[in-house]
Amino acid sequence: MTSAQVDTEKAPEEEGYERGLGSRQVQMIAIGGAIGVGLFLGAGANIAKAGPSLILMYALAGVIIFFIMRALGELLLYRPVSGSFAEYSREFLGPFFGYFTGWTYWLMWVVTGMAELTAAAIYVNYWFPQVPQWVTALVFLVVLFAANLISVKLFGEIEFWFSMVKVTALIGMIVIGLGVLTFGFSNAGDTAAVSNLWEFDGFFPKGIGSSLMTLQGVMFAYLAVELVGVTAGESENPEKTLPKAINTLPWRIALFYVGALTVILCVVKWTEFAEGVSPFVKAFAVIGIPAGAGIVNFVVLTAALSSCNSGMYSTGRMLRTLADNGEAPRVFSKLSSTKTPALGITISVVFMGIGVVLNYIVPEKAFGYVVSVATAAGIWTWLMILVSHVLYRRAVDAGRLPASSFPAPGGAKCSWVAIVFLLFVTGLIAYDADSRVCLYVMAGWAAALGVGWLVLKSRSPEVTQRREPEFEKVG
């Protein structure tokens, strides 16, 4: 019996998460997870590299993301746990993989939080250049930190409205773009045409190889879509809300990614986009909408704050899962009176705060490095979900485990396709000199975790042994 079990028996009302996330909040967390800074900012550089074929890359990656999420959905409805993919890695691959996945997901969100806080401060400088960047970053850090400590309901409400801003902006962009294409109004009316997708050196202007190289950036844009899995332990009705959130993923990807980019590239020819310029800002400028740049700047600010907010939420929960399994200090397993893993969130926020300080002294390229590290950590997480799913289906087929009420279409076959795709993207990262740095960082991280595991094994050998999964009742 673990100490977490003992604690639960002593005071179950203190140790269970509050099921404070309603259906609309889980839906919006899922939508918000699929719309981030990677789309609003990163798409500009990728358009310059791939031209209109970037639309196809987003569609291809979107199909893979759907496979990943359906695999996760099947696991979540088999055993909805607050630790999510780290718990499934532990169950199906062994204790070390659960430990490694939990800490790696924590790292992903901490480095993402560092980048997003700095980005948010830069966006505020657009309106208030006289305010020091560190002041803005600190204010955002403190406000989001307080919101995450108060209750999961407040986190869900903030994330709901952040996501609402992003969704409204994208739908508005699509409607305006379609209006320009159909009726020919605005400054872009004379040049806007569907033929812009192939008239300027074709659909693959830089070649298929160059288009494929954008997949690493495209996958970063989809990071956090798996966050809906972390909410399983705090959803009011996971059996109903989680399948709905996952099943609506295809149309969200089709509308917000493929749809928005298609409209933008029809309105503005791809040759006008460049790295460092948001395609949405550029499109609004070409169309000639008053205050367009300011509107998009506000939207991108909410995207950055949304990502940081999600980071604080998920890091605290992942540290608690690690602590419950003896893979992090036990003190992280305690919940506050408001049913939040307060200490885990606090430690994570401290590390995010260090990132704000570091961004003063490192060159601009550091932001790109942080993004690539987050992508590599995200790919590891997705791979663990897929491999766990393959092993789960094997156990179900053999009659060793009960079937999930939400089976993935195609069974394990789609998971195998997604695994091959993610390994291919990892190969692309290794091939690219700039992004290759993240693999060195991940190798160092793996070595550090390996040492930590050996220390853990010598001090608490029982922690490193395989245990029967607990069908925990959270709430």
C-alpha positions in Angstrom: 0.0 0.0 0.0 1.4 3.4 -1.0 1.4 6.4 1.3 -1.0 8.0 -1.1 -3.5 5.2 -0.5 -3.0 5.6 3.3 -3.6 9.3 3.0 -6.7 8.7 1.0 -8.1 6.3 3.6 -7.4 8.8 6.3 -9.0 11.8 4.6 -10.6 11.1 1.3 -12.3 14.5 1.3 -8.9 16.2 1.3 -7.1 14.0 -1.2 -9.6 13.8 -4.1 -9.6 16.4 -6.8 -12.7 18.6 -7.1 -14.7 17.7 -10.2 -15.1 21.3 -11.1 -14.7 21.3 -14.9 -18.1 21.4 -16.6 -18.8 20.3 -20.2 -18.4 23.8 -21.8 -15.1 24.3 -20.0 -13.6 20.9 -21.1 -14.8 21.6 -24.6 -13.1 25.0 -24.7 -9.9 23.6 -23.1 -9.8 21.1 -25.9 -10.5 23.8 -28.5 -8.0 26.2 -26.9 -5.4 23.4 -26.9 -5.6 23.2 -30.6 -5.2 26.9 -31.2 -1.9 28.4 -29.9 0.9 30.8 -30.6 2.3 28.2 -33.0 -0.6 29.0 -35.4 -0.8 32.8 -34.8 3.0 33.4 -35.0 4.8 30.3 -36.3 2.8 29.9 -39.4 4.4 33.0 -41.0 7.9 31.4 -41.2 6.4 28.1 -42.3 4.4 29.8 -45.2 7.7 31.4 -46.4 9.3 27.9 -46.4 6.5 25.8 -47.9 4.1 28.2 -49.6 0.4 27.0 -50.0 1.5 23.4 -49.4 1.6 24.3 -45.6 -2.2 23.7 -45.7 -1.6 20.1 -46.6 1.1 19.7 -43.9 -1.4 21.0 -41.2 -4.1 18.6 -42.6 -1.7 15.7 -42.5 -0.5 16.5 -39.0 -4.1 17.0 -37.9 -5.0 13.5 -39.0 -2.2 12.1 -36.9 -3.2 14.3 -33.9 -6.7 12.8 -34.2 -5.2 9.3 -34.1 -3.3 10.2 -31.0 -6.3 11.7 -29.3 -8.6 8.8 -30.1 -5.9 6.5 -28.6 -5.8 8.6 -25.5 -9.6 8.7 -25.4 -9.8 4.9 -25.3 -7.3 4.8 -22.5 -9.1 7.6 -20.5 -12.5 5.8 -20.7 -10.8 2.5 -19.7 -9.3 4.1 -16.6 -9.9 7.9 -16.1 -7.0 9.0 -13.9 -5.6 12.4 -13.0 -2.1 11.3 -14.0 -3.3 10.5 -17.5 -0.5 9.4 -19.9 2.2 9.1 -17.3 -0.1 6.6 -15.5 -0.7 4.7 -18.7 3.1 4.6 -19.4 3.6 3.2 -15.9 0.9 0.6 -16.3 1.8 -0.7 -19.8 5.5 0.0 -20.2 6.7 -0.1 -16.6 7.5 2.2 -13.7 10.6 3.9 -15.4 8.5 5.0 -18.4 5.8 6.4 -16.1 8.5 8.3 -14.2 10.2 9.5 -17.4 7.0 10.6 -19.1 5.7 12.5 -16.0 8.9 14.5 -15.5 9.2 15.1 -19.3 5.7 16.4 -19.6 6.4 18.7 -16.6 9.6 19.9 -18.4 7.6 20.6 -21.6 5.1 22.9 -19.8 7.7 24.7 -17.7 9.8 25.6 -20.8 6.6 26.5 -22.7 5.6 28.7 -19.8 9.0 30.5 -19.8 8.6 31.3 -23.5 4.9 32.3 -23.3 5.4 34.7 -20.4 8.2 36.4 -22.3 6.1 36.5 -25.4 3.1 38.0 -23.5 5.3 40.8 -22.1 6.5 41.6 -25.6 3.0 41.8 -26.9 2.0 44.2 -24.1 5.0 46.4 -25.2 3.0 47.0 -28.4 0.6 49.2 -26.5 2.8 50.2 -23.5 6.4 50.4 -24.6 7.4 52.4 -21.5 6.5 49.5 -19.2 9.6 47.3 -18.5 9.2 43.8 -19.9 10.0 42.1 -16.7 7.2 44.0 -14.8 4.6 42.8 -17.3 5.9 39.2 -17.2 5.9 39.2 -13.4 2.3 40.6 -13.2 1.0 37.9 -15.6 2.9 35.2 -13.6 1.4 36.3 -10.3 -2.2 36.7 -11.6 -2.3 33.3 -13.3 -0.6 31.7 -10.3 -3.2 33.0 -8.0 -6.0 31.8 -10.3 -4.6 28.3 -10.4 -4.4 28.2 -6.6 -7.9 29.4 -5.9 -9.8 26.6 -7.6 -10.0 24.4 -10.7 -13.3 26.1 -11.5 -11.5 29.5 -11.9 -8.8 27.9 -14.0 -11.5 26.4 -16.3 -13.4 29.8 -16.5 -10.2 31.7 -17.4 -9.3 29.1 -20.0 -12.9 29.2 -21.4 -12.7 32.9 -22.1 -9.1 32.8 -23.4 -10.2 30.1 -25.8 -13.4 32.1 -26.7 -11.2 35.1 -27.8 -9.0 32.9 -30.0 -12.0 31.1 -31.6 -13.9 34.3 -32.2 -10.9 35.9 -33.8 -10.3 32.9 -36.2 -13.9 32.7 -37.2 -13.9 36.4 -37.8 -10.8 36.1 -39.9 -12.4 33.3 -42.0 -15.7 35.2 -42.5 -13.9 38.4 -43.5 -11.6 36.5 -45.9 -14.5 34.7 -47.5 -16.3 38.0 -47.9 -13.2 39.5 -49.6 -13.0 36.5 -52.0 -16.8 36.5 -52.7 -17.6 40.2 -53.0 -14.2 41.7 -53.7 -14.4 44.5 -51.1 -11.4 46.0 -49.3 -7.9 46.8 -50.5 -7.2 43.1 -51.2 -10.3 42.6 -53.3 -8.6 43.0 -56.7 -5.8 40.4 -55.9 -7.7 38.0 -53.7 -8.4 34.7 -55.6 -8.4 31.0 -55.0 -5.8 30.7 -57.8 -3.3 32.3 -55.4 -2.9 28.8 -54.0 -1.1 27.6 -57.2 -0.3 30.6 -59.4 3.0 31.6 -57.8 5.4 28.7 -58.6 2.8 26.0 -57.9 1.3 24.4 -54.7 4.8 23.2 -53.7 6.9 26.3 -54.7 10.0 25.2 -52.7 9.6 21.5 -53.3 8.1 18.6 -51.3 11.3 18.3 -49.2 11.0 21.9 -48.0 7.3 21.4 -47.2 8.1 18.3 -45.1 10.7 20.2 -43.1 7.9 22.4 -41.8 6.3 19.5 -40.0 8.3 20.1 -36.9 6.9 23.6 -36.6 3.4 22.3 -37.5 3.6 19.7 -34.7 4.6 22.5 -32.2 1.4 24.3 -33.2 -0.6 21.2 -32.0 1.1 20.9 -28.7 -1.3 21.0 -25.7 -4.1 19.3 -27.5 -3.5 16.4 -25.2 -4.2 18.6 -22.2 -7.8 17.4 -22.2 -6.4 14.1 -20.9 -5.1 15.8 -17.8 -8.6 17.2 -17.0 -10.0 13.6 -16.7 -9.7 13.6 -12.9 -11.5 16.9 -12.6 -14.2 16.6 -15.2 -17.8 16.5 -13.9 -18.7 13.7 -16.2 -15.7 12.3 -18.0 -17.6 9.5 -19.7 -19.7 12.1 -21.6 -17.5 15.2 -21.9 -14.2 13.6 -22.9 -15.5 11.6 -26.0 -17.4 14.7 -27.1 -14.3 16.9 -26.8 -12.1 14.4 -28.7 -14.7 13.6 -31.4 -15.0 17.3 -32.3 -11.3 17.6 -32.9 -11.4 16.9 -36.7 -13.8 19.8 -37.5 -11.8 22.1 -35.2 -8.6 21.3 -37.1 -10.4 21.6 -40.4 -11.9 25.0 -39.5 -9.2 26.7 -37.4 -6.0 25.4 -39.1 -6.8 24.2 -42.6 -9.7 26.6 -43.1 -8.0 29.7 -41.7 -4.8 29.2 -43.6 -6.6 28.4 -46.9 -8.6 31.6 -46.7 -5.5 33.7 -45.7 -3.4 32.3 -48.6 -6.3 33.0 -51.0 -6.6 36.6 -49.9 -2.8 37.3 -49.7 -0.3 35.5 -52.0 2.2 33.4 -50.1 5.2 35.4 -51.3 4.2 38.3 -49.0 4.7 36.3 -45.8 8.0 36.2 -43.8 9.4 34.9 -40.6 8.6 36.9 -37.5 5.4 38.3 -38.9 2.0 36.8 -37.9 0.1 35.8 -41.1 -3.0 37.1 -39.4 -1.5 40.5 -38.7 -0.3 40.6 -42.4 -3.7 39.6 -43.7 -5.6 42.2 -41.7 -3.1 44.9 -42.8 -3.5 43.9 -46.5 -7.3 43.9 -46.2 -7.1 47.3 -44.6 -9.1 46.8 -41.4 -8.7 49.7 -38.9 -6.8 48.7 -35.8 -6.4 45.2 -37.3 -2.8 44.8 -36.0 -3.9 45.8 -32.5 -6.8 43.3 -32.6 -4.6 40.5 -33.6 -2.0 41.5 -31.0 -4.6 41.2 -28.3 -5.6 37.7 -29.7 -2.0 36.5 -29.7 -1.6 37.9 -26.1 -4.5 35.8 -25.0 -3.0 32.7 -26.8 0.2 33.2 -24.9 -1.5 33.7 -21.5 -3.8 30.7 -22.2 -0.8 28.5 -22.8 0.9 29.7 -19.6 -2.3 29.2 -17.7 -2.5 25.6 -19.0 1.1 25.0 -18.1 0.6 25.9 -14.5 -2.5 23.7 -14.3 -0.8 20.6 -15.8 2.6 20.9 -14.1 1.0 20.9 -10.6 -1.0 17.8 -11.5 1.9 15.9 -13.0 4.1 16.6 -9.9 1.3 15.3 -7.7 1.1 12.1 -9.8 4.9 11.6 -9.6 4.7 12.2 -5.8 1.8 9.7 -5.4 4.1 7.1 -7.0 7.1 8.0 -4.9 9.0 9.5 -7.9 8.9 13.1 -6.5 9.0 14.4 -2.9 5.9 13.1 -1.1 4.9 16.7 -0.1 3.8 17.4 -3.6 1.0 14.8 -3.2 -0.9 17.0 -0.7 -3.9 19.1 -1.9 -4.7 22.5 -0.6 -8.1 23.3 1.0 -9.3 24.4 -2.4 -8.5 20.9 -3.8 -5.5 22.1 -5.9 -1.9 20.8 -5.8 -0.7 24.1 -4.5 2.9 23.2 -3.8 3.5 21.6 -7.2 2.0 24.6 -8.9 4.2 26.9 -6.8 7.5 25.1 -7.6 6.6 25.0 -11.3 5.9 28.8 -11.3 9.2 29.4 -9.6 11.0 27.6 -12.5 8.9 29.6 -15.0 9.9 32.8 -13.2 13.6 31.8 -13.7 12.8 31.6 -17.4 11.6 35.2 -17.4 14.9 36.3 -15.8 17.0 34.2 -18.2 15.2 35.7 -21.2 16.9 39.0 -20.3 20.4 37.7 -20.9 20.1 35.1 -23.6 19.9 36.0 -27.3 16.7 36.0 -29.3 17.4 32.6 -30.7 16.8 31.1 -27.2 13.1 31.4 -27.8 13.4 29.1 -30.8 15.4 26.7 -28.8 12.8 26.6 -26.0 10.1 25.9 -28.6 12.1 23.0 -30.1 12.7 21.5 -26.6 9.0 21.7 -25.9 8.2 20.0 -29.2 10.7 17.2 -28.5 9.1 16.6 -25.1 5.7 16.7 -26.6 6.6 14.1 -29.2 7.8 11.8 -26.4 4.5 12.3 -24.6 2.5 11.4 -27.8 4.7 8.4 -28.5 4.0 7.1 -24.9 0.2 7.5 -25.4 0.4 5.6 -28.7 2.6 2.7 -27.4 0.5 2.4 -24.3 -2.6 2.2 -26.5 -1.1 -0.5 -28.7 -0.2 -2.6 -25.6 -3.7 -1.9 -24.0 -5.4 -3.2 -27.2 -3.2 -6.3 -27.1 -4.2 -6.9 -23.5 -7.9 -6.5 -24.3 -7.7 -8.9 -27.3 -6.1 -11.4 -25.0 -8.9 -11.0 -22.4 -6.6 -9.6 -19.7 -8.2 -6.2 -19.5 -11.8 -4.9 -19.9 -12.6 -3.1 -23.2 -13.0 0.7 -23.1 -16.4 2.3 -23.8 -14.7 4.6 -26.3 -12.7 2.4 -28.7 -10.4 4.1 -31.2 -11.4 3.5 -34.9 -9.0 1.1 -36.6 -7.8 -0.3 -33.3 -4.1 -0.3 -32.9 -3.4 0.2 -36.6 -3.9 3.9 -36.5 -1.7 4.1 -33.5 1.1 2.4 -35.5 0.7 4.9 -38.3 1.0 7.8 -35.9 4.1 6.2 -34.2 5.9 5.9 -37.6 4.9 9.5 -38.4 6.3 10.9 -35.1 9.5 9.0 -35.6 9.7 10.5 -39.1 9.3 14.0 -37.6 12.0 13.3 -35.1 14.3 12.4 -38.0 13.5 15.8 -39.6 14.4 17.5 -36.3 17.7 15.6 -36.3 18.4 16.6 -39.9 17.8 20.3 -39.3 20.9 22.0 -37.8 18.9 24.7 -35.8 16.3 22.4 -34.2 18.8 19.5 -33.7 19.9 21.3 -30.5 16.8 20.2 -28.7 17.8 16.5 -29.2 21.0 17.2 -27.3 19.0 18.9 -24.5 16.7 15.9 -24.4 19.7 13.5 -24.2 21.0 15.5 -21.3 17.6 15.5 -19.7 17.3 11.7 -20.2 20.7 11.2 -18.6 19.7 13.3 -15.6 16.5 11.3 -15.2 18.4 8.1 -15.5 20.7 9.1 -12.6 17.6 10.1 -10.6 16.0 6.7 -11.2 19.2 4.9 -10.0 19.2 7.0 -6.9 15.5 6.3 -6.4 16.1 2.6 -6.9 18.8 2.5 -4.2 16.8 4.4 -1.7 13.2 3.2 -2.3 13.4 0.0 -4.4 9.7 -0.7 -3.9 8.9 2.5 -5.9 10.7 1.2 -8.9 8.8 -2.1 -9.0 5.8 -2.8 -11.2 2.5 -2.5 -9.3 -1.1 -3.2 -10.1 -2.9 -0.2 -11.5 -5.3 1.6 -9.2 -8.8 2.4 -10.5 -8.8 5.6 -8.4 -12.0 7.5 -7.6 -11.1 11.2 -7.9 -13.6 13.6 -6.4 
